[in-house]
């Protein structure tokens, strides 16, 4: 075969729509060759020796098979390790070779992530599918082999985690909760939260251990202490977030003794789950709610009581050109399901009213109390009341954005709403019960939430003054006492951190490893937008805490996509000591949802068909899955944050271009 001098460049691989079913084409590329007479010819290019053979659609494949066998023997090529083309994570082409050990590791990871049974790898259907569709040389592995590999994996990964924490310079916050499986065995989950050197908020499930009955404060504290000691974290725990059970209070007292938590640290060490407090407040209110709610439940029960009534409701939706909607009953143990019921039923008011009429017209057993206009009005008010609690609960349950700086605002919002609903006489019993529970848990707001609010550059003491005035009914003596206590704690923390880290602070000391926390604030936010911007200045010799407090606040209306972690990352050199304090207090989780989320995974792992798994195997599956998901999330979010950091740096370096749009204070012409 003679080709032109330029024949190498037009020797291109052909993308044909025709399907070539023979496996031999895995070892050849179909390319188009331009001959000297400018004619084109299809050739098959061997991937081993790069030789060209006849490759037209009518040429057959027997000659390709003969060449491949000779070429493979001559070049001593092992087909199992033969290099082929694949795609990397960015979608670009890369070389790929089948490797049995790598395949085994990936399959183990799949079983962990998908929470599959260990014996899946030895089933005839699975092995046959892989052999026929992916690789004929694939061999499955036994369930015991999979189990051993998973246990090796958690041992290796836990050692890596211990090494990371040993070199981690920041503080770590814990959340913990207890779950009872279908086998009536209790498991205690411990989750560690921290902000890394890239100012990413991370969480890791560090323990999912069997806890023996009784679940007393003594047993809870002993197990948490044991796990923390094993990981070498005793001196790095800043806070522990638990729900409001009495045994957890006892556990906290013991942990303070175990870890010698004293003085100012003891004031912020224990954080009560805010989502759990909201749940208690609403449940107390529901005990005294008007019978309108029972009528609504009766309608929902009627719709779901039979197939005929269910279809009748759908017919009513169709007649009114409304989307078909299931109206599910609420659950006694989940108040937010009551909110969803109210939300759905009020949205479909016309459909419900038509459904009531259709029941009577169809001679059905209309055993429901029809809702009057008064009932619908009450339902609307209840829905709006619970909406505020639902919004706050969703904010408190955030895992990958700071929540501690949002608590005071949400508490203020809730208090404003409760005071507003006192004007409705029909809700007096309900609201008084809710306010009583509110005062029980938030009559004294934890100091850590005040510190977190102050390190938010949009809030500081200015917002605190306004919100304390609302919560404490303008009781200036009480407000001054709280502010003095906050001020004392803040400066004590600053002096402690300055002494601990020294004057020569390296803010990039943490080992590298966000969701953009866009503004969720409502209600209490409105009063902040009317604040006048003031110009403050600080002497050059003041501390970075004083400089920060005397710097103008950032207007909310100009910062819709404000990310507080990005802001502190770009300002850590300006406020070297205070940025470390901010990093720690913004780490604090205000709910135990991170630990509770593991219980959903636990319910899937300990299913009816897998209820005999050993506790250490259960822990391995849950922890390794959590760690791998966390690593994937961290990798994917690096590019997002880099863009935000670059933009923040650009604002700082080119202030004349990206200027503050807030109006300047009027000049004094006197």
Secondary structure, DSSP 8 states (H G I E B T S, - for coil): --B-TTTTTT-EE---SS----GGGGGEEEEEEEBTTS-EEEEEEETTT--EEE--TTS-SHHHHHHHHHHHHHTT--GGG-EEEEE-TTS-EEEEE--HHHHHHHHHHHHHHHT--GGGGG-HHHHHHHHHHT-TT-----HHHHHHHHHHHHHHHHHHHHHHHHT--S-EEEEEEEEE-TTS-EEEEEEEEEE-TT--EEEEEEEEEEE-SS--HHHHHHHHHHHHHHHT-GGGEEEEEE-S-HHHHHHHHHHHHHTT--HHHHHHHEEE-HHHHHHHHHHHHHTT--THHHHHHHHHHHHTS-HHHHHHHHHHHHHTT---------BTTBHHHHHHHHHHHHHTHHHHHHHHHHHHHTT----S----HHHHHHHHHHHHHHHHHHHHHHHHT-SSS--GGGHHHHHHHHHHHHHHHTT-GGGHHHHHHHHHHHHHHHSS--HHHHHHHHTSTTTHHHHHHHHHHHHTTT-HHHHHHHHHHHHHHHHHHHHHHHHHH-SS--TT-S------------STTHHHHT---------TTS-HHHHHHTS----GGG-TT--HHHHHHHHTTTSHHHHHHHHHHTT--SSSHHHHHHHHHHHHHS-GGGTT--HHHHHHHHHHHHHHHHHHHHHHHHHHHHHHHHHHHHHHHTTTTS---S--------
